[in-house]
Amino acid sequence: MEQTVILTENLTKRFGNFTAVDHISFEVHRGEIFGFLGANGAGKTTAMRMLCGLSRPSEGRGSVAGFDIARQPEQIKRNIGYMSQKFSLYEDLKVWENIRLFGGIYGLSERQIAEGTDRLLRTLDFEAERNTLVKSLPLGWKQKLAFSVAIFHAPKIVFLDEPTGGVDPSTRRQFWELIYDAAERGITVFVTTHYMDEAEYCNRVSIMVDGRIEALDSPRELKRRFQAESMDQVFTQLARRAKRSEG
């Protein structure tokens, strides 16, 4: 039996008269790589903020890692990792200082942080960069470090908000190897991306249009259903249905 780690039922968010997220319902399973797609203004960022415990829903309900998103946002924050396109790292701190800082934020003990830092630097082959300022690292290295820091505390779920924006295809492929490795260890990966080739790497994909989920299935099944050769074609067909441009 697959373990459900994210569940939403009619989740809705309004800002005045504008409904950014309109009664969405879905579930995500343990160890799944779940792609959360939508054009700009579709509502995906607003939905992700609710799932991360950063914004209260206007209507409906949801749970993440077993905690209610409206009533238990602090517990959710302790049980998830998060990485945005902006990398979430402190550029003027050294590599080891960034790891230590985030370990402390996630509530790990001094011993856990020290042992985890050594292990992480070995895994990334970053031992020679321990005392390097983050701003001096190549973009791809920053990206790998940011993802590794986001899952440093072994969260049940990691939310990745367009994590590969602005990096070259080779670096993006290396980043996805880290994602696969995390999923194999049982970490659920919830990822937004505007690269449709990355959507092909997900176990399942949902596509939002105007605040609603218009399609949700495996990439293979979505391509079959929409008689498309690629996820890019699927996305284009659905995006054409959009009526709004705000949000």
HUNORNOR-V590009 format. One record per pair of residues at least 6 apart in sequence whose ideal C-beta (glycine too) atoms are under 6 Angstrom apart, sorted by sequence separation. I is the first residue (numbers start at 1). J is the second residue. If there is no record, write none. Layout:
i = <I/I>
j = <J/J>
This chain:
i = <28/38/49/121/183/199/228/13/50/62/151/206/207/215/13/36/67/90/150/164/207/226/12/67/89/121/103/179/206/12/164/226/64/219/222/10/11/51/57/100/56/65/204/205/10/8/9/53/8/8/99/50/200/7/53/124/96/6/21/4/5/20/53/53/214/5/21/176/20/21/2/3/120/139/158/209/162/140/147/151/157/158/159/160/161/162/200/207/143/199/209/210/13/209/210/95/96/210/95/196/98/151/196/94/95/94/196/91/13/14/91/13/89/108/11/12/12/102/106/12/11/103/10/102/9/11/9/8/87/7/89/6/88/87/5/83/83/83/81/81/81/80/79/79/80/81/82/83/84/85/83/85/65/65/52/44/33/5/5/31/31/30/32/33/34/35/36/30/28/35/44/43/42/35/42/43/33/33/34/35/36/37/38/32/26/5/22/24/21/22/26/20/19/39/41/41/20>
j = <34/44/55/127/189/205/234/20/57/69/158/213/214/222/21/44/75/98/158/172/215/234/21/76/98/130/113/189/216/23/175/237/76/231/234/23/24/64/70/113/70/79/218/219/25/24/25/69/25/26/117/69/219/27/73/144/117/28/43/27/28/43/76/77/238/30/46/201/46/47/29/30/148/167/187/238/192/171/178/182/188/189/190/191/192/193/231/238/175/231/241/242/46/242/243/129/130/244/130/231/134/187/232/131/132/133/235/134/57/58/135/58/134/153/57/58/59/149/153/60/60/152/60/152/60/62/61/62/142/63/146/64/146/146/65/146/147/150/150/151/155/155/155/156/157/158/159/160/161/162/163/165/156/157/159/192/183/156/157/183/186/186/188/189/190/191/192/188/188/199/208/208/208/202/209/211/202/203/204/205/206/207/208/203/206/188/211/213/211/212/216/211/211/239/245/247/247>
